[in-house]
Amino acid sequence: QVELVESGGGSVQAGGSMRLSCTASGNTASLKALGWYRQVPGNSGDLVAYITTGGSTYYADSLKGRFTISRDTAKNTTYLQMNGLKPEDTAVYYCYGLTLLGLKEYRYWGQGTQVTVSS
């Protein structure tokens, strides 16, 4: 089992910055990647970014250049630095941890943190 706890959400004006944190505990050695999804009410979630245990990163095309994912391995924490925030970035941001159960991917999820960007 892995538990993920997010922090750092809140409200910011357009153009501002915010950093989200996600700390994993439990069987963290089983994790292959940590990442972020975001969800707007009424829509399915969108992958924002992830970082693998090897340090490789992925970003949604629309977010490249504004969002940066990083990690502190010693703290089992991943960070999502968001710059140049836009009102359309408003969403609940969920941290996830990816593991394998046999040959199947499984994701642990955090509780979500609200990010609100006002114009």
C-alpha positions in Angstrom: 0.0 0.0 0.0 1.1 3.5 -0.7 -0.4 6.7 0.7 -0.1 10.0 -1.1 -0.6 13.4 0.5 -0.8 16.5 -1.5 -0.3 20.1 -0.5 0.2 23.5 -2.0 -3.1 24.3 -3.7 -5.1 27.5 -3.3 -6.0 30.6 -5.3 -3.8 32.7 -7.4 -4.2 35.4 -10.0 -3.6 34.7 -13.7 0.1 34.9 -14.5 1.1 33.8 -11.0 2.9 30.7 -9.8 2.2 27.9 -7.5 4.0 24.7 -6.4 2.2 21.5 -5.5 3.8 18.8 -3.4 3.0 15.2 -3.1 4.6 13.0 -0.5 4.4 9.2 -0.7 4.6 6.8 2.3 4.3 3.1 2.7 5.6 0.7 0.1 7.3 3.5 -1.9 9.9 1.1 -3.3 7.1 -0.4 -5.5 6.4 2.9 -7.3 7.6 3.2 -10.9 6.5 6.8 -11.3 4.8 9.7 -9.6 2.6 12.1 -11.5 -0.3 14.5 -11.6 -3.7 14.5 -13.1 -6.2 17.4 -13.0 -9.9 17.3 -13.2 -12.6 19.9 -13.9 -16.1 19.1 -12.7 -18.0 17.4 -15.5 -14.9 16.4 -17.4 -12.6 13.4 -17.3 -9.2 13.9 -15.8 -6.3 15.0 -17.9 -2.7 13.8 -17.4 -0.5 16.8 -16.5 2.9 15.3 -16.0 4.8 12.4 -14.5 8.4 11.5 -13.5 9.7 8.0 -13.4 12.0 6.5 -10.8 14.7 6.8 -13.5 14.1 10.6 -13.6 12.4 10.7 -17.0 9.6 13.2 -17.3 6.5 13.6 -19.4 4.3 16.6 -19.9 1.0 17.2 -21.6 1.8 19.1 -24.7 -0.2 22.1 -23.7 1.7 22.5 -20.5 5.2 22.2 -21.7 7.2 25.3 -20.8 4.9 26.4 -18.0 4.8 23.3 -15.7 7.8 21.5 -14.3 7.8 18.2 -12.4 10.6 17.3 -10.1 11.3 15.0 -7.2 13.2 14.7 -4.0 13.9 11.0 -3.7 15.1 11.1 -0.1 11.8 12.7 0.9 9.6 10.5 -1.4 8.2 13.7 -2.7 7.3 15.0 -6.1 6.7 18.7 -6.9 4.7 20.4 -9.6 5.9 23.9 -10.3 3.3 25.8 -12.2 4.2 29.2 -13.7 2.2 31.5 -15.9 -1.0 30.2 -14.6 -4.1 30.7 -16.6 -7.8 30.5 -15.6 -8.1 27.3 -17.6 -5.6 25.7 -15.2 -8.3 25.8 -12.5 -9.0 22.3 -11.5 -8.5 19.7 -8.7 -5.0 18.4 -9.0 -4.5 14.8 -8.0 -1.2 13.1 -7.4 -0.8 9.5 -8.3 1.8 6.8 -7.8 2.2 4.2 -10.5 3.0 0.6 -9.6 2.7 -2.8 -11.2 0.5 -5.6 -9.9 1.8 -8.5 -11.8 1.7 -7.2 -15.4 -1.0 -4.6 -14.8 -0.5 -1.0 -14.0 -2.1 0.3 -10.8 -2.4 3.8 -9.6 -2.6 5.0 -6.0 -4.2 8.4 -5.7 -4.0 11.3 -3.4 -7.0 13.2 -2.1 -6.7 16.0 -4.5 -5.9 19.7 -4.0 -7.9 22.6 -5.5 -6.1 25.1 -7.7 -8.1 28.2 -8.6 -6.7 30.8 -11.0 -8.6 34.0 -11.3 -8.5 36.4 -14.2 
